[in-house]
Amino acid sequence: MSRPLRCGKVLSKAHVLAAIGVAVGCGMRGPPLPPLIIVPAAVTVLETQRFDGEVFVRFEVPSENTDGSEPADLDRVEVYALTTRPDPERPARPLPLAEWLDHATLVATVPVDAAPDAPPDADEESTQRDAVYQGDEVTLVEVLTPGIVLPVVIESETADEDPLESEALDEIVTAAPFVAPPLPPSPRRTYLAVGVSTQGRESSPSVRVNVTLADPVSAPSAPVVTYTETEFTLKWVAPLTVRLPIQAPVVDTALPSEPSIQFPPATRYLVYVVETVVDAEGEDTAGGVGRQWPEPLNLLPATETSYIDAAVTFGEERCYTVRALHEIYSLQVRGPAAPPTCVTPIDTFAPRAPVGVIAVASRDAISLVWDSNSEADVAGYLVLRGTAPGATLQPLTSEPVVETTYRDADVETDQRYLYAVQAVDNATPPNVSPPSVEVTEQAR
């Protein structure tokens, strides 16, 4: 007689063995994990602009590490620069970072603090901090001294030239158009930023950005500034070293063409507001075009020697300066600032004459109504009256009325009267508009 299989016991033993195997496996020691290395993220935003003999460098301080954790383990940001002269006949190979830093100069070291838990108060913002916070935007200024603009010759860029091959090339004569050879490229200065952690570990480098060290165009004349109620108009004289357009662009859809010689772009102009800052000693200093990153009013450089700024505020001084902009091998250089011109606009502009004046006679009175003026600075209206015909109109009130209606109760029965209305603004002294069209009405 056969016996039934006891599957339940078999399965339970299998489960027990599996559990033992798992337990033994968990107790085994695997290979050691590599230590976690925290490195700050690279500076991703690095900009440069050259203004005459200075270079402004702007970057954003990283606020996280390469693994995305915050705050960044960042002790400082180091900015390096290197001056070289490019060779158009032998394009230089990008140098590895280590070799580039061997020739570069440390321009600035910016200490960095972690971002505060609470936003700093006004007193802290007004004082000069020794360090910047993570996430801050930092602007540095490097003055271009004679030693800085002197190019560094890097041997590795020229050592691979074969002198025999060079001599053979010199003997080859080829036919070419009779065109003057282009001027040799001017030196350029390259900037780079690197973050350094509290453990001395360096982040990946930022992109390398260049500025040209070519001579800038001279300054334009001081702008002549006039104004209306709503806008300033600036006009200036181009500098003597202005670069004029050589050839206008040709637009021909049937036969596309390009100039045989690519001339550099013509001189353009940037307009700036110069803010007057009073220091502790009471002396005026230029703050708008000085240590801060200068932002022009016209983001698109002007090709004409004029500019319109719709920013008139009566009684507030506004100062302007202009810089000429040149583009050299796709790199921009802004020339010296023109002498600033300051203007304090005064409201001498009268409102427009009121319109829609209507006179309606009633018992013992004549009522007037008119349309409201559209000017925002109108403070009120003067009502003028005279007896018809041909009398000189005189104000009925000593002060302007705010409403656009008036009831003249000082009338005589059967007498005809002439009326007109003038608008008055809130300037000091007030400006008065011309009188409106006269209306005639007879008292009852």
C-alpha positions in Angstrom: 0.0 0.0 0.0 1.5 3.3 -1.0 1.9 6.3 1.3 0.9 9.8 0.4 3.6 12.4 -0.1 4.1 14.9 2.7 4.8 17.9 0.6 4.2 20.4 3.4 7.2 19.2 5.3 9.4 19.2 2.2 8.5 22.7 1.4 9.1 23.9 4.9 12.6 22.4 4.9 13.3 24.2 1.6 12.2 27.5 3.1 14.5 26.9 6.0 17.5 26.2 3.9 16.8 29.3 1.8 16.6 31.4 4.8 19.9 30.0 6.1 21.5 30.7 2.8 20.3 34.3 2.8 21.5 34.8 6.3 25.0 33.4 5.5 25.2 35.5 2.3 24.4 38.8 4.2 27.2 38.1 6.6 29.9 37.9 3.9 32.1 41.0 3.5 32.2 42.5 0.0 34.9 44.7 -1.6 35.4 48.1 0.2 33.5 51.1 -1.2 35.6 54.1 -2.4 35.5 57.1 -0.1 32.9 59.8 -0.9 34.8 62.8 -2.3 32.8 66.1 -2.2 33.8 68.5 -4.9 32.1 71.9 -5.5 30.3 72.4 -8.8 32.1 74.4 -11.5 31.5 78.1 -12.1 29.0 77.9 -15.0 28.4 81.7 -15.6 31.5 83.7 -16.4 31.4 87.0 -18.4 33.9 89.6 -19.3 33.7 93.1 -20.7 36.6 95.5 -21.5 36.1 99.2 -20.8 39.2 101.2 -22.0 42.0 100.2 -19.6 39.9 97.9 -17.4 38.4 94.5 -17.7 35.2 93.6 -15.7 34.9 90.0 -14.8 31.5 88.7 -13.5 30.6 85.2 -12.3 28.1 83.5 -10.1 29.3 81.7 -7.0 28.3 78.0 -7.0 25.8 76.9 -4.3 26.0 73.1 -4.7 28.4 70.2 -5.2 28.9 68.0 -8.2 26.5 65.4 -6.7 23.8 68.1 -6.4 24.0 68.4 -2.6 23.8 71.8 -0.9 25.4 73.9 0.4 28.6 73.6 -1.6 31.8 72.7 0.1 33.4 75.8 -1.2 36.1 77.8 0.5 37.0 80.3 -2.3 36.9 81.0 -6.0 40.1 81.7 -7.8 40.2 83.7 -11.0 43.2 83.3 -13.4 44.1 85.1 -16.5 46.7 84.7 -19.3 47.7 87.1 -22.1 48.7 85.6 -25.5 49.0 86.7 -29.1 47.0 84.4 -31.5 48.7 83.4 -34.7 46.1 83.2 -37.6 48.5 81.0 -39.7 48.9 78.5 -36.9 45.8 78.1 -34.8 46.9 77.4 -31.2 45.7 74.1 -29.7 43.7 74.5 -26.5 46.2 73.9 -23.7 45.3 71.4 -20.9 44.3 73.1 -17.7 47.4 72.2 -15.8 49.7 73.6 -18.5 47.5 76.7 -18.9 47.6 77.4 -15.2 51.4 77.1 -15.2 51.6 80.2 -17.5 48.5 82.0 -16.1 48.4 84.6 -13.3 46.2 84.5 -10.3 44.1 87.6 -10.7 41.9 87.4 -7.6 40.9 85.1 -4.7 37.3 85.5 -3.5 36.5 84.0 -0.1 33.1 82.3 0.0 30.7 81.7 2.9 27.7 79.4 2.9 24.4 81.2 2.3 22.8 82.5 5.6 19.7 80.9 7.0 18.0 84.2 7.0 18.4 87.1 4.5 20.9 89.7 5.7 19.4 92.9 7.0 20.0 96.3 5.4 22.8 97.2 7.8 24.8 94.1 6.8 24.2 94.7 3.1 25.4 98.3 3.4 28.7 97.3 4.9 31.5 95.7 3.0 31.8 92.0 3.6 35.1 90.1 3.6 33.5 87.1 1.9 30.6 86.6 -0.5 27.7 84.1 -0.1 27.1 81.1 -2.3 24.8 82.1 -5.1 26.0 85.7 -5.1 26.9 87.4 -8.3 30.5 88.8 -8.1 32.1 91.5 -10.2 35.9 92.0 -10.3 37.9 94.7 -12.1 41.4 94.2 -13.4 43.4 97.2 -14.5 45.4 96.6 -17.7 48.9 97.6 -16.8 51.9 97.3 -19.3 53.0 94.1 -17.7 49.5 92.5 -18.0 49.1 93.3 -21.7 52.5 91.8 -22.6 51.8 88.4 -24.3 53.2 85.2 -22.9 55.0 83.0 -25.5 54.1 79.3 -24.9 56.8 77.1 -26.4 54.5 74.1 -26.8 52.4 75.9 -29.3 55.3 76.6 -31.6 57.8 73.8 -31.0 56.3 71.4 -33.5 57.2 73.5 -36.5 59.7 72.0 -38.9 62.3 74.7 -39.8 63.2 73.0 -43.1 59.5 72.8 -44.0 59.1 76.5 -43.1 62.1 77.5 -45.4 60.6 75.5 -48.3 57.3 77.2 -47.8 59.0 80.6 -48.0 60.3 79.8 -51.4 56.9 79.0 -52.9 55.4 81.9 -54.8 51.7 81.7 -55.6 49.4 84.1 -57.5 47.1 86.2 -55.3 45.0 89.3 -55.7 46.8 92.6 -54.9 45.3 93.1 -51.5 47.1 94.4 -48.5 47.7 91.7 -45.9 45.5 91.9 -42.8 47.0 93.4 -39.7 48.4 91.0 -37.2 46.0 90.0 -34.5 46.2 92.0 -31.2 47.0 90.3 -28.0 44.1 88.9 -26.0 43.6 88.0 -22.4 41.8 84.9 -21.3 40.1 84.4 -18.0 39.1 81.3 -16.1 37.5 80.6 -12.7 38.1 77.6 -10.4 36.3 76.8 -7.1 38.4 75.3 -4.2 36.8 73.3 -1.4 37.6 73.5 2.3 39.8 70.4 1.8 41.7 72.1 -1.1 40.0 70.1 -3.8 39.5 72.1 -7.1 36.3 72.1 -9.1 36.2 71.6 -12.8 37.3 74.9 -14.5 34.8 77.3 -16.0 34.8 78.1 -19.7 37.7 80.3 -20.8 36.5 83.7 -22.0 38.6 86.2 -24.0 38.9 89.9 -24.3 40.9 91.7 -26.9 43.8 94.0 -25.9 43.7 96.1 -29.1 43.7 99.9 -28.7 40.1 101.1 -28.1 38.5 103.9 -30.1 38.8 107.4 -28.5 35.9 108.9 -26.6 33.0 110.7 -28.3 32.2 114.3 -27.3 30.1 115.0 -24.3 26.5 114.4 -25.2 24.2 117.4 -25.7 21.0 116.7 -23.8 17.6 118.3 -24.5 14.2 117.1 -23.2 10.5 117.3 -23.6 7.7 116.4 -21.2 8.4 112.7 -21.6 11.9 112.0 -23.1 15.5 113.1 -23.2 17.3 113.4 -26.6 21.0 112.9 -26.6 23.3 113.9 -29.5 27.1 113.6 -29.6 30.0 114.0 -32.0 31.8 110.9 -33.2 35.4 110.4 -32.1 38.3 111.1 -34.5 39.2 107.4 -34.7 35.6 106.4 -35.7 35.3 103.4 -38.0 32.9 104.1 -40.8 31.0 101.5 -42.8 33.0 100.5 -45.9 30.2 98.8 -47.9 26.5 98.6 -47.3 25.1 95.0 -47.3 23.9 93.8 -50.7 20.4 92.4 -50.7 19.8 90.4 -53.9 17.7 87.3 -53.7 18.2 86.5 -57.4 22.0 86.5 -57.1 23.3 86.1 -53.6 26.8 87.5 -53.1 29.3 88.4 -50.4 32.0 91.1 -50.3 35.4 89.9 -51.5 37.0 91.4 -48.4 35.4 91.2 -45.0 35.8 94.6 -43.4 35.4 95.0 -39.6 32.0 96.3 -38.4 31.6 100.1 -38.1 31.8 101.9 -34.8 28.7 101.7 -32.6 27.8 103.5 -29.4 26.6 102.5 -25.9 24.8 105.0 -23.7 25.1 104.9 -19.9 23.5 106.6 -16.9 26.1 107.9 -14.5 24.8 107.7 -11.0 26.3 110.3 -8.6 27.3 108.7 -5.2 28.4 110.8 -2.2 31.0 109.1 -0.2 31.8 109.5 3.5 33.8 112.6 2.9 31.1 114.3 0.9 32.8 114.0 -2.4 30.9 112.9 -5.5 32.0 109.7 -7.2 30.8 108.0 -10.3 29.0 104.8 -9.3 27.1 103.9 -12.4 30.2 103.5 -14.7 32.6 102.7 -11.9 33.0 99.6 -9.8 29.6 98.0 -10.6 29.0 96.1 -13.8 28.1 98.8 -16.2 24.7 98.2 -17.9 24.0 100.4 -20.9 20.6 101.9 -21.6 20.6 100.5 -25.1 21.2 96.8 -25.2 21.4 97.1 -29.0 24.3 99.4 -29.7 23.4 102.5 -31.6 24.8 103.1 -35.1 23.8 106.8 -35.1 25.3 109.5 -32.9 21.9 110.1 -31.1 19.7 108.3 -28.6 16.3 108.9 -27.0 15.6 108.0 -23.4 11.9 108.1 -22.3 12.7 108.6 -18.6 11.9 112.3 -17.7 11.2 113.0 -14.1 10.9 116.7 -13.4 13.2 117.9 -10.6 15.5 114.8 -10.7 19.0 115.1 -12.1 20.0 112.6 -14.7 23.6 112.3 -16.0 24.6 110.6 -19.3 27.9 109.4 -20.9 28.6 107.6 -24.1 31.2 104.9 -25.1 32.3 103.9 -28.6 32.2 100.2 -29.3 34.6 98.4 -31.6 34.5 94.7 -32.6 37.9 93.2 -33.3 38.1 89.5 -34.5 34.6 89.0 -32.9 35.8 90.4 -29.6 34.4 93.7 -28.3 36.2 96.6 -26.7 34.5 99.6 -25.2 36.4 102.9 -25.4 36.8 105.6 -22.7 33.7 107.3 -21.5 32.7 110.7 -22.8 32.6 113.6 -20.3 29.2 113.2 -18.6 26.4 115.6 -19.1 23.9 116.2 -16.3 20.4 117.7 -16.7 17.7 118.5 -14.2 14.5 118.8 -16.2 12.1 121.6 -15.1 8.4 121.4 -15.9 7.8 124.4 -18.1 5.2 122.6 -20.3 1.7 123.9 -20.0 -1.3 121.5 -20.3 -3.5 121.5 -23.4 -6.5 123.8 -23.4 -9.7 122.2 -22.1 -12.3 121.1 -24.7 -16.0 120.4 -24.7 -17.0 123.5 -22.7 -20.8 124.0 -22.5 -22.8 126.8 -20.8 -26.4 126.2 -19.7 -28.5 129.0 -18.2 -31.0 128.4 -15.4 -32.9 130.7 -13.0 -30.3 133.2 -11.5 -27.3 131.1 -12.6 -25.3 129.8 -15.5 -23.7 126.3 -15.2 -20.6 125.2 -17.0 -19.3 121.7 -17.8 -16.2 120.6 -19.8 -14.1 117.5 -20.5 -11.4 116.4 -18.2 -7.8 116.9 -19.4 -5.8 113.8 -20.1 -2.5 115.0 -18.5 -1.6 113.3 -15.3 -0.2 116.5 -13.6 -3.3 118.7 -14.0 -4.2 120.1 -10.6 -7.4 121.9 -11.5 -9.1 124.5 -13.7 -9.6 128.3 -13.9 -13.0 129.6 -15.0 -12.8 132.9 -16.9 -15.7 135.2 -17.5 -16.5 138.5 -19.3 -19.5 140.4 -20.5 -20.4 140.2 -24.2 -19.4 141.4 -26.6 -15.6 141.9 -26.6 -14.9 142.1 -22.8 -11.6 140.9 -21.3 -12.1 137.6 -19.5 -11.2 137.5 -15.8 -10.9 134.5 -13.4 -14.0 133.9 -11.3 -12.0 132.0 -8.6 -8.7 132.7 -6.9 -7.8 129.0 -6.8 -8.3 126.3 -9.4 -11.4 124.1 -9.1 -10.8 120.4 -9.1 -14.1 119.4 -10.7 -15.0 119.8 -14.4 -18.2 121.8 -13.6 -18.8 125.3 -12.2 -22.0 127.2 -11.3 -21.8 131.0 -11.7 -24.5 132.4 -9.5 -23.3 136.0 -9.7 -25.1 137.0 -12.8 -27.6 139.7 -13.8 -30.8 138.9 -15.6 -30.8 139.3 -19.4 -27.0 139.9 -19.4 -24.9 137.9 -21.9 -21.7 136.4 -20.6 -18.5 135.0 -22.2 -16.8 132.0 -20.6 -13.6 130.1 -21.1 -11.7 127.5 -19.1 -7.9 127.0 -18.5 -6.1 123.9 -17.1 -3.4 124.4 -14.4 -0.8 121.8 -13.6 1.0 121.0 -10.2 4.4 122.4 -11.1 6.1 125.2 -9.1 5.3 127.8 -10.4 2.2 126.2 -12.1 1.9 126.2 -15.8 -1.4 127.4 -17.2 -2.9 126.3 -20.5 -4.2 128.5 -23.2 -7.9 129.3 -22.7 -10.5 127.0 -24.2 -12.9 128.1 -27.0 -15.2 130.8 -25.6 -18.9 130.1 -25.1 -21.7 132.6 -24.7 -24.8 132.4 -22.6 -27.5 134.8 -21.3 -28.7 134.8 -17.8 -32.4 134.5 -17.0 
